[in-house]
Each structure stands twice: as structure tokens, then as C-alpha cells.
Amino acid sequence: MQVQVRSKSGVRRFQARLEQSGRSFLVLEQHRTAKRWKFWRPRQREELYQFLAGRKSAPQLQDGPARLILEAESDDFRGATATLAMDLSVRTTPPQLSVEPGQHYINQGGSEMAVFHVGPEVVEAGVRTGPHEFRSWPLPGATPGTRFAFFAYSYDLPPRLTPLGFARDEAGNEATATFWFRVFPKEFRSRDLDLTKDFLEKVTQDIYSHTPQLARSGDLLADFLKINGALRREDNRRLADLRFDTEEKFLWREPFRQLADSQVEAHFADHRRYFYQGKKVDEQDHLGFDLAVTANVPVLAANDGRVVFAGYLGIYGNCVVIDHGYGLQSIYGHLSSVAVKAGDRVQQGREMGRSGSTGLAGGDHLHFSMQVDGVTVNPTEWWDQHWIRDRILARFPEEKLPGS
């Protein structure tokens, strides 16, 4: 613990103690000799106290609630005092966590599901892959303490990384557990894109006119690079934050559907190198599929769900995001028009708008992507009925399956 105490007269006495079940345990007490007769001399008016509050300072503490009492007395004639009380939770054993046995095959850039068991003291649990944490949810139809998590192995993580299950109690103690897994590395494509002045003028005009927080510099290339870099990162952050607007139940039926009769123009995790007037000016990763049919074709919901975003979103132009429950969401970008609004319940096949070229798009197409708890994943798995059956549905009680 670190406690900062301020007083115009300085601090004469500080005490910290723990109270539990009618007993009091002194943790720290410090005194300074009063020097009131030297009132004209400057005094230290701020003190920082550091101490450990736990069984090392109070060996008889038990698991459960406790209270930390802090008292300070000023170094003046009055000896004014201040008291602060904090309710704490004492946890001296790690949270209980065990991952169900089973084989977890994960594609780099793909999705997977884990089932595990936690103790009643656990308030937060999930799966961690590198810097990403994926929340867990009570497994429908299972015993209390049985949870599941959809998690992703991000395309940009090294393939030798070890996913971990984690569980935390209310005091912040964490337990971790490994489980059997195998990551299949993927080679993602690289593409060179030649930028033209007409293209730069088109996309900067469209995006800057819809994004008032962006200020144009007067340099066409610099304005494009701001869109392609800083705005791209901000847009992806906003999309990731939509994971907090999810329902704790299945809203979807399997499988998800690709835009009918569409031709794939760009793949998930394509690495793009941008050239202008013969020079490389930027590099970015494309986190989705570009699907083209003809101009202004109806864009249909890939599965049942609830619209959590419908509007203009920077590089994605007119965009719709559907939540399918438990942090699984689908994203539809570059639409020429939008026919739904946030909060709408949609069924698979409902028209949500028309394809277009709004945002950072050179021609009419649909940008389609999916995210698991805010991390973009390869949607081809969610289009695959066999993958959904083997990797997701097989782990649920039959009566609790999506769509049942």
C-alpha cells in the first residue's frame, strides 16, 4: 500500500491497522517529535508511507472481509486528525481453475473455444493469448462454475505463443492454467497497391467530409496517410470497443453466410504496400474480406443478431455491426445506404443496406469481417458448417445449442 498524507503543519503521527472480526492488527505506526516552538521554520507538508498489508504484518488474518483504518495527526498545536477506512477482501489462496481436457486446434488468425471450471470466489475468468484477454460466460445447461470462452489467435501473433486460461478473485489474485493446443501457422498474402491522384481525392473528400475531428493539411498525400494510419487505428479501436455491447446468450444459428454470388477481391490479413508516384508511402494490414458482385447489391445479415452500430465510420464508410452474443460480432463496410439502426433485431438474410464505395474504397464492394471479443478473426471458419459443428457445437448440451 502507498498512502500520501498532506498537512500545512506537517505530519506528526501516522498509523495503519487492519480490523477483522472484532480484532485489530497494527500494520504501521510512525511518530515524529513535535517541534511547535520552531514554527517559523519550514516543515515537510507531505509524507508518503509505504507498507505491506497482509499476513506478513498480521499473521492471524483469515480469508474474508477486513477493514483497513488509516489515521494521521498534524504537527501543530491542535493536533488535528484525519481518518480513512477502506473495506478490503482477504484472499490467501489462489483462485480455483481447471480447463476441461480436449484438443484445441487453432489457426493463426482464427477462433477457438475453451471450457473450464472455476471456484465460487472467481469474479473474472477467460483465455489470454498474448496481449488479448477474452471473457468467459457461464456454460448454458452446465453446473455452476463451468464457463466457456470464445477466443482468437490474432493473425499478428507468433505461432509459438501459449494460450492461457486465467481466473481472478475480487482481491485481484490470479491463477492460470495451460491446455492442450496446436497452432497452425498461416502465410498471409502481400499486395502492392498503386495510388492515383483521383483515388486520393475521392477517398479524402468522402472521409474528411464525414469526420469533423480530422483537419485537412492541404497536402493530398499527407491527408491520405492520416486516414490510412491514425484514423484506421481509431476506427479499429471503436469497433473493438463494441465488444462491450454484447448479449450473454446465443443470438445466431449456424452457419454464417457469405454474400451470395460474390467474388473475393481481398482476403483476411492481406498485407498491403501502398505506392504513389513510384515510391512506397505506407504499409497496412487488411482485416477482412472484400466481396464484390455488382453495384448496389443488397447486403444481407450473415446471421441472426442485434445491430449495435449503424452509421459512418471513417475508413469503413457507411457501416453496420451486428452482435451475435457472447462477444461474437460481424461487420459490414463501404455501404452506399443503410437500412437498419442500432438496436434493431435482425434475422439471417435481412437486408441491411446496399453495397457501395464509401470510406476507403476504390470500387463498389462489401468489406466483411468478424471479431471475437474485439479481436478481428478470419470469417471463413464461421462460414464453415463443419468447423462450427466440430469446434463449437460439439461442446454444448444439445438443448442449449445456438438456434435451439
Helices and strands as residue ranges (DSSP letters): E 2-6, E 11-20, E 23-31, G 36-38, E 46-50, E 64-74, E 81-90, E 97-99, E 104-107, E 111-118, E 122-129, E 132-135, E 137-138, E 146-152, E 164-169, E 174-177, E 181-184, E 190-195, H 197-210, H 220-226, I 227-231, H 232-241, G 242-244, E 263-266, E 270-276, E 279-286, E 289-292, E 298-300, E 305-312, G 314-316, E 318-323, E 328-335, E 337-338, E 345-346, E 351-354, E 366-372, E 375-377, H 380-383, H 385-391, G 393-395, G 398-400
